[in-house]
Amino acid sequence: MTITAAHLQHALQSRLAPTRLEVIDESAAHAGHAGANGTGFGTHFRVRISSPLFTGRARVAQHRLVYDALQEFIDQGLHALAIEVL
């Protein structure tokens, strides 16, 4: 299965109820780097997110919520995830 931005967006939407969410596949910019799969898709993503579940939590805890929500994709080969909490 190729991991897509839509897959990640759906998982984050259902698990974190974000008020703002943008998922960007940056895999093509990492061709030839560690973790790249040669297709230019599905390995390196940027997530920009805001969620009420982040309120009162430290940045590390906010990021942990995102990683936990996306664990199934990490297990499938998601190599890099840049998280921007808005």
N, C-alpha and C positions, 0 to 999 in steps of 0.2 A: 504494500500500500504506500503510495506517495503521500506524504504529509503536505497539506495545503494550508494556506492562511485561513480559508473557510473552516477547516477542521478545528484549528486552534481557536478561532473566533467563536464557534459554536460551543466548545468546551468552556471557555472563559465566560461566555454569556450565561450559560446554564448554571455554572458553579459559583460565580462571583457577582452576578447581577450588576455589571458595571454601568455607570452613568455616562462614561465615555470609553470608547474602545477602538483602537486601530491596530491591526496586525499586518505587518509588512514582511514579505518574503525577500530577504536580502541574499539568498543563496548564490545567485549569479555573480555577485561581487566577491564571493569567496572561492571561486573555482580554483582548484589546485591546492587549496589550503587543507589542513587537517580536518577531517570530518565531512568534506565535500563529497557528494556521491557521483559527480560527473554529469549530472543532468541539469544542474543549475537551479534546481528546485528542492524544497523540502528539508533543508538541513540547518539553515541559519535564518532566524526570524527576529524582528523587533516588535515589541508589544508596548503600546502606549495605552495606559489604563487608569481609570479612576473608579473607585468602588466604595460604597458606604462601609463595606467590611474592613477597609483599611483604616478607618477612623480610630485614633488613639493607639495605633500599633506602630512600632519602630519600623524603619525601612526594611530591615532584615526580615521581620515578620510579614510585612506586605509582600516582599519578594517570595517568601516561602509559600504564601497562599497561591501565588501565580504558578510556581513550580509544582506544587501539589496538584493543582487543577490540570496541569499539562503532563503529569507523570507518564501516562500511557503513551504519549508521543515521544517523550524522552526515551522510553524503553524501546520504541520503534526506530530510533535513529536520529531524532532531533538533536543536533550537535551543539548549537549555540543559540542562546536566547538573551537578547538585550531587553531589559525591562525599564520602562520610564513610567514612574507613578506620577500621575498628574494631580 
